[in-house]
Amino acid sequence: MKKDVAILRQFYADDFVFTHGTGYVEGKESWIKDVENPAKKFTSREHDSTLVELHQDLAIVTGRLIISRSEKDKVYRYGIRYIRVFALRNKNWQLVSHRTIKEWHYS
């Protein structure tokens, strides 16, 4: 998967907050640095069960995501359920919050 951080910088709001399933919280630049890490490679991201609730300039998205990634010599496959909040700012939709509400791992 391509690591297009220029697109991520546009897509994520400057006040973006990412709450991981572990409770760890990070902001936009910290998350983008993590994505840029050459030791971490996402091999697939499969979305399903996606629901969008639209309220004028606010959208709440819930869904399930199955992720496969490698880091060094290890392969990880795990699933999450999430809530994402998007805001319409300056005529563009931006992701302001991602919260993992459930996480499970495959062996």
Wavefront OBJ file of the C-alpha trace (Angstrom):
o trace
v 0.000 0.000 0.000
v 1.245 3.456 -0.880
v 2.127 5.765 2.018
v 0.828 9.060 0.602
v 1.356 11.301 3.621
v 0.673 14.469 1.598
v -2.924 13.282 1.158
v -3.122 12.345 4.848
v -1.988 15.844 5.850
v -4.891 17.305 3.836
v -7.434 14.698 4.905
v -6.707 14.788 8.659
v -7.674 17.963 10.514
v -4.909 19.775 12.382
v -6.762 18.989 15.636
v -7.193 15.293 14.714
v -7.234 12.882 17.669
v -6.599 9.126 17.293
v -7.623 6.984 20.267
v -6.253 3.458 19.856
v -7.906 0.331 21.242
v -5.226 0.258 23.940
v -6.255 3.725 25.126
v -3.144 5.359 23.669
v -4.006 8.783 22.222
v -2.042 10.635 19.578
v -2.480 13.599 17.281
v -2.099 14.179 13.576
v 1.688 14.555 13.284
v 2.426 11.664 15.640
v 0.129 9.366 13.633
v 1.607 10.467 10.303
v 5.143 9.796 11.613
v 3.983 6.311 12.566
v 2.583 5.760 9.060
v 5.854 7.009 7.512
v 7.941 4.537 9.543
v 9.664 2.356 6.898
v 9.731 -0.635 9.283
v 5.905 -0.728 9.294
v 4.111 -1.805 6.123
v 0.365 -2.096 5.731
v -0.409 -4.909 3.300
v -4.208 -4.687 3.386
v -7.070 -2.795 4.990
v -10.531 -4.309 4.460
v -13.528 -2.156 5.452
v -17.009 -3.534 6.038
v -20.164 -2.789 8.013
v -19.654 0.921 7.325
v -22.512 3.225 8.337
v -22.580 6.995 7.808
v -24.758 9.351 9.836
v -24.783 12.835 8.275
v -25.644 16.042 10.158
v -25.103 19.069 7.870
v -21.390 19.807 8.453
v -20.676 16.774 10.645
v -20.524 13.081 9.744
v -20.240 10.154 12.132
v -18.926 6.959 10.563
v -18.902 3.556 12.236
v -17.481 0.402 10.804
v -15.226 -2.582 10.994
v -11.715 -2.762 9.587
v -9.481 -5.813 9.145
v -5.812 -4.819 8.953
v -2.757 -6.770 7.846
v 0.655 -5.241 8.357
v 4.248 -6.235 8.817
v 6.854 -4.764 11.098
v 10.410 -6.000 10.852
v 10.031 -9.786 10.483
v 6.585 -10.097 12.083
v 3.195 -10.147 10.380
v 0.173 -8.813 12.262
v -3.490 -9.315 11.376
v -6.138 -7.739 13.535
v -9.596 -6.273 13.407
v -11.130 -3.173 14.896
v -14.511 -1.540 15.270
v -14.308 2.213 15.108
v -16.134 5.512 15.293
v -14.847 8.332 13.096
v -15.979 11.934 13.116
v -15.624 14.113 10.023
v -16.234 17.864 9.870
v -16.911 19.995 6.806
v -14.331 22.782 6.992
v -13.647 25.288 4.223
v -15.709 23.156 1.792
v -13.611 20.036 2.514
v -14.404 17.043 4.688
v -11.683 16.402 7.275
v -11.246 13.569 9.744
v -11.191 15.061 13.245
v -11.432 11.915 15.372
v -10.838 8.185 15.098
v -11.672 6.058 18.122
v -11.108 2.313 18.165
v -13.868 0.876 20.327
v -13.008 -2.808 20.009
v -9.912 -4.669 18.850
v -9.162 -8.346 18.275
v -6.157 -10.234 16.952
v -5.873 -13.211 14.641
v -3.195 -15.839 15.242
l 1 2 3 4 5 6 7 8 9 10 11 12 13 14 15 16 17 18 19 20 21 22 23 24 25 26 27 28 29 30 31 32 33 34 35 36 37 38 39 40 41 42 43 44 45 46 47 48 49 50 51 52 53 54 55 56 57 58 59 60 61 62 63 64 65 66 67 68 69 70 71 72 73 74 75 76 77 78 79 80 81 82 83 84 85 86 87 88 89 90 91 92 93 94 95 96 97 98 99 100 101 102 103 104 105 106 107
